[in-house]
Amino acid sequence: MTGRTLLAGVLALLVLAGCGPNEAAQRAAFIEFLQTRIIAKPGIHVPKLTAEEATAFGDYAKHYAVIADFNGAMDRSVSQPMQQAIAAGAPRALGEIVTRRGDVAAVATGMAAIRAALDQQLATADAAHAALKQPEDLKAVYDKAYDRDVTMPARAMTEIFPEVDDAFKAILALADFIAAHPNAVKIQGSMIEVSDASLQAPLNAMLDALRAKNEAINKAQQRLDALVSGS
């Protein structure tokens, strides 16, 4: 056997083994990190890797980046914009339902872009996850961590969007109703006065729908908060 043939044989064995000499230690360190820092803890945890951890995990640090990058992107392009949009567009008083209708409509339209951003971030993360090449022992643990930190929060956020959309539709419907009957429907502080009895029933139905949607949003937010905190 020539030297070149011997070297080729050694390299082939390393390839078949699937790693260099440090891979087993890197994989073990990464598995322990996923189990103790994410899976074993209640709620959602996406710790930032230290320089020492990144070194200890080797190429597996890139696998963790799939999880961390999704959470960072979701915070920047979904969670924060959604909170800011609702804070900016939601009427703070009954009288603002009519006077700030344009703001409410703009936020309602903007929600579609925020939802699209969530869908895109999740699709990107899922594609990167599917492309990872992992030994079975790591894959079993990694998939649990991915479900905890990516799939579950994305699903919880997705459940909020329809409720928020319906709430804004209810606000806009009420605003349009009040604007269409300026002489019969008056807002006095926190009360709505109706001088035409025939308008009372449809007005009550709109108010009930708005209260129901607000309650649904609160419950969806509570579910998301419970997921994040693990309570």
N, C-alpha and C positions, 0 to 999 in steps of 0.2 A: 504494500500500500504506500503510495507516495505521500509526501507531506501535505500536498494540496488536497488529496483525497481524504486523508485523516482529518484535516481541518473542516472539510465539508461535512464529514460524518458527525463531528462534534457539534457543529452549528445546527445540523438537522435534528440532533437529539434535543438541543436547547429549544428549538422551535416546537418540537413535539411536546416538550414539557410545558410549553406555553408561557415561559417566563425566564428571566435571568435569576441569579441567585437570591435577590432581595424580594422577589414578587410575593412569596409566601408570607414573609414578615409584613410587607406592606398591606397585603390583603387582610391579614389577621388584625392589624392595627385599625384598618378602615372598618372592618366588621364590628370591632369593639366600639368604635366611635359611634356608628349608626345605632347600635343596640343601646348604649348607655346614654348618649346625648340626645337621641331623638325618640326611639321606640319606647324606651323604658320610662320616659317622662310624660306626664299628662299634658295634653294640649299640643300646640304647634311650636316647635323649636327649630330655628335655622341658625345655629351658631356659626360665627365667622371663624374660619380656620386660622390658627396661628401659623407662623412660618415653620415652626417645628412640626406641627401636624401635617402641613402640606408636604414637607419633606418626607415624613414617615409614611405617608400614603402613596408617594410616588405618582404614577400615572392615574391612580384611582382618585386623586384630588380633582381631576377633570370630571370624573363621574359625579362627585359631590357638587361640582359647579352647575350641573344640570338642575339640581334642586335649588341651590342658592340663587342662581340667575333667574329662575322662574319667580321666586318670591320677591326678589328685588324689582323685577319688571312689573309684577302685579301690583306692588305697592306704589310704584311711580306712575303707572299708566291706568290703573283701575281704582284701587282703594282711595288714594288721595284725591284724584279728580272727581270721583263719585261723591266723596264727603264734601268737597269744596262746591260742587255743583248744587247739591241739595241745600247746603247752607246758604248759597247765593240766591237760589231760585225759590225756595219754599217760603210762602207767605208767613210772616210772623204775627199777623193780626188779620182778623176777618175782613177788614176794609181793604187790605192789600190784595185780596183775591181778584178784585177787578182792576185796581190801579197798577198792579204788577203782572198782569196777564202776559205781557210780552216776555218778561223774565222767565216766567214759569214755562211758557211754550218753548223758549230757547233751551232751557235745561232739559225739558222732555225730549227734544230733538237730539241734544247732545248725548243722552243716555245710550243711544244706538251706537255711537262711536266708541263709548267706553265699553259696552258689551262686546263690540267687535274686537277691541284690544284684548279683552280677556280671552276670547276664543282663539285669537292669534297666538297669544303667549302660551296657552295650554297646548295648542297644536304643535308649537315649536318644541316645548318641553317633552311632549309625548313622542315626537319623532326622534329627538335626541336619546330619550330613554330606550326606545325600541332598537336603536342602533348600537347600544352598548354591548360589548362582548365581555361577559362576566362568568367566572366559574359558578357552578350551581350553589355552593355554600354562600357565596357573596350575593348572588342574585336573589336568593330567598329573603335575605335580610334587607337588601337594598330596595326590593319591591315594597316591603312594608314601610320603610322610611319614605319612599316616594309617594305612596298612597296617603300617608299621614301629612306630609308637607306640601304636596302638589294636588293630588286628585281630590281629596276631601275639601280643602279650602276653596278650590275652584268650583266644586259642585255647590258649596254653600253660598258662594257669591252669585252663582248663576241663578239660584233660587230667589234671590232678592230682587233681581231685575224686573221680572214680571209684576211683582207687587209695587215696586216704585213706579213703573210705567202706568199701571192702573190708577195709582194714587194721583199722579199728575193729570191723567185724563179726567179723573173725577173733579179735580180742582178746576180744570179748564171748562168742564161742562157747567159747573156751578157759576163760574165767572161769566160765561156766555149767557146763562139763564138770567142772572141778575142784570147784566147789561141790556138784555132784550126787554126787560120790564122795569125801566128806570122809575116810573111813576108808582108802580104797585109794590115793588120790593125795595126796601130801604135797610141799610146797615147802620145800626146805632150801637157803637162800641163793640161789644161782643155778642150782640143780638141782631137778628134779622127780623124786621117787621114786614108783614104782608097785609096789604089793604084789600086785595082781591082774593076771596076765599077759594076760588078755583085754582089758584096757584100754590096753595098750601101743601096739597098732597104731593105734587111733583117736586117741590122744594124739599119736603121732608125726606123723600126717597133719595135725593141727591146728597143730602146731609148724612143720611144713614150709610150710603155707599162710601162717602169720604171717610167717615169714622171707621168703617169696616176695613178699608184699605190701610188707614193709619195703624190700626191694630195688627193687621197682617205684617206690615213692615216692621213693627216693633218685635213681633214674634220671630220673624226671620232674622232680625239683628241679634236677638237673644240667642238663637241657635248658633249663629256665627260666633258670637262672643264666647259661648260655652265650648265650642270647638277649639277656639284659639287658646282659651284658658285651661281646657280639660276638666271643667267643673261639671 
